[in-house]
């Protein structure tokens, strides 16, 4: 049966959070503090800042991609930034990741964009190999992160990276 990719619905919140936690665990990170209500606010509320698509294989949810619109000043073009891509281990190497990324590429073009961007953990060789297989490659940039409170001097705690 082919991979089916669809937009996330409000009722998918628990499954999305469960897969986000599986991704965090795979990357050696703590579980996400995101709640179902928080996810609903960010994805379905008045000020939507996140979108998500889900992959189904044989009727089961097996992966997701979270994304948001972006703009690149260097090229003067818009695109989509993929903040998460996750495929359950049992569904890997079955076209799920490629189907999710192809859906995002079509969505970027539909929105008048020209590219799809993402980050990958330096330690995640499996993901890097997959991204190269779909035609992606690293760019000469390092991505940094800082908690806003820390930058404003309100906290001494390092950002969760």
N, C-alpha and C positions, 0 to 999 in steps of 0.2 A: 504494500500500500504506500502511495506517495506521501511525502511530508505535507501537512497542511499548515499554513501560517495564517494567523488571524490577529486582529487587534485585541488587546486585553479588554476585559469587561470588569465591572465592579466586583462581580462574584469571583473573580480570579485572584483577588488580593492575597489570600492565604497561600495559594500555590506559588505566586510570585515571590513572596517573602521567604517561603520555604526553599525555593531554588536560589534566591539571593544568599541565604544562609549556607547552602551547600557550596556555592561559589566561594564565599568567604572562608569556609572550612578548608576547601581545596587549596586556597591561597595562604592558609595559615593565619587567618585573621579571626577576630571575634565576630560573633553573630551581629547582624545589623540591628540597630536600635529602632528601626522603622516599624511602625505599627500598621495594622490594616487601615485605621482611620487616617493616619499620616499619609499613607500611600494613596488613599482615595482623594485626599485633599490635593496632593501634588499632581495626580493623574486625571482626576475627574472634577475637581473643584472649579471655582470661578477663575482662579489664576493658575492655569495648567502649565507646569514647567517640565513635565516628564511624560513621555509616551512609552508604550511597551507593546511588543508583539510576542505572541506565544506560538510555539511549534507543537503540533500534535502528530503522533505517529501511532498507527494502529489504535486510534481513539484515546490515547493517553497523552497528557502534557509531558513533553520531554525536554523543553528548552524555552529560553526567552532571550529577547534583546531589549534593553532599555536604551532610549535615545532622546535627543533633543536637538532642535535646530541650532545651527552655528554659522559663523561668518569668518572668513579669513581675509584680513586686511592686505596681506602680501599679494594674494591673487585677485582680490576684489570679487570673490565669489562666495556664494552660500553653499551649505551642505548640511549633512547630519553628523553629529558626534554621537557615537555609540558608547554609552557609559558602561554597559555590561553586555556580555554575551555568555550564555551558559547553556550547555547541553548535558543532560544526565549521562553518566558513564555508559549505561547499557544502550544508549542511542547514538553514541559517537561512531564516526566513520560510516554513517548511513545517510549522509546528505543533509542533516538537520542544520548544522551551522551554516553551511553554504546557502540553504534555502532562506534562513533568517537574514543573512547578509544581502542576498539578492533582493529580498523584499524591501530592505532598507534602501538599497541602491535605486530601485524603482520609485520608492517614496521620495527620495531626494530629488530625482529628476522631475517627478510630478509637481513638486514644490518649486521648481525652477532652479534647483541646486545642481552642483556639478561633482560633488565628491562625498565620500564617507570616510570619516576619521575615527580613530580609537586609540586607546593606550593598551599596553600589555605589560604584565609584570616581567621584569628581566629574568626572574627565576622560572617562568612558565614556558619551558622549551616546547611542550606539546602545542600550546596555543600559537607560539611563534611559527612553528612548522605549518600549522593549519593556515595562518594568515598569509604566509608565503605561497602556499598552494592555491589560494584564491586570488593571487596577484598582488597582495599587499606587501609592503616593505617598510622598514624603519625610516624615519626622517631625522635629520640632524637637530634634534631638540630634546631637552630634558624637561619633564613636567614636574613642577613643584607644587606643594600644597601647604597651607598654613591655616590653622583655626583662626577665624576672625577675632575672637576674644583674645587670643594670644598676640596677634598682630597689634591690637589696640591696647595691649598691656594689661588686660583684665585677667589673664591666666598665665601661669608658668608651665602648664602641662604641654608636652609636645603633641603635635597633631597625630591622629591615628592614620598611619600610612600603610 
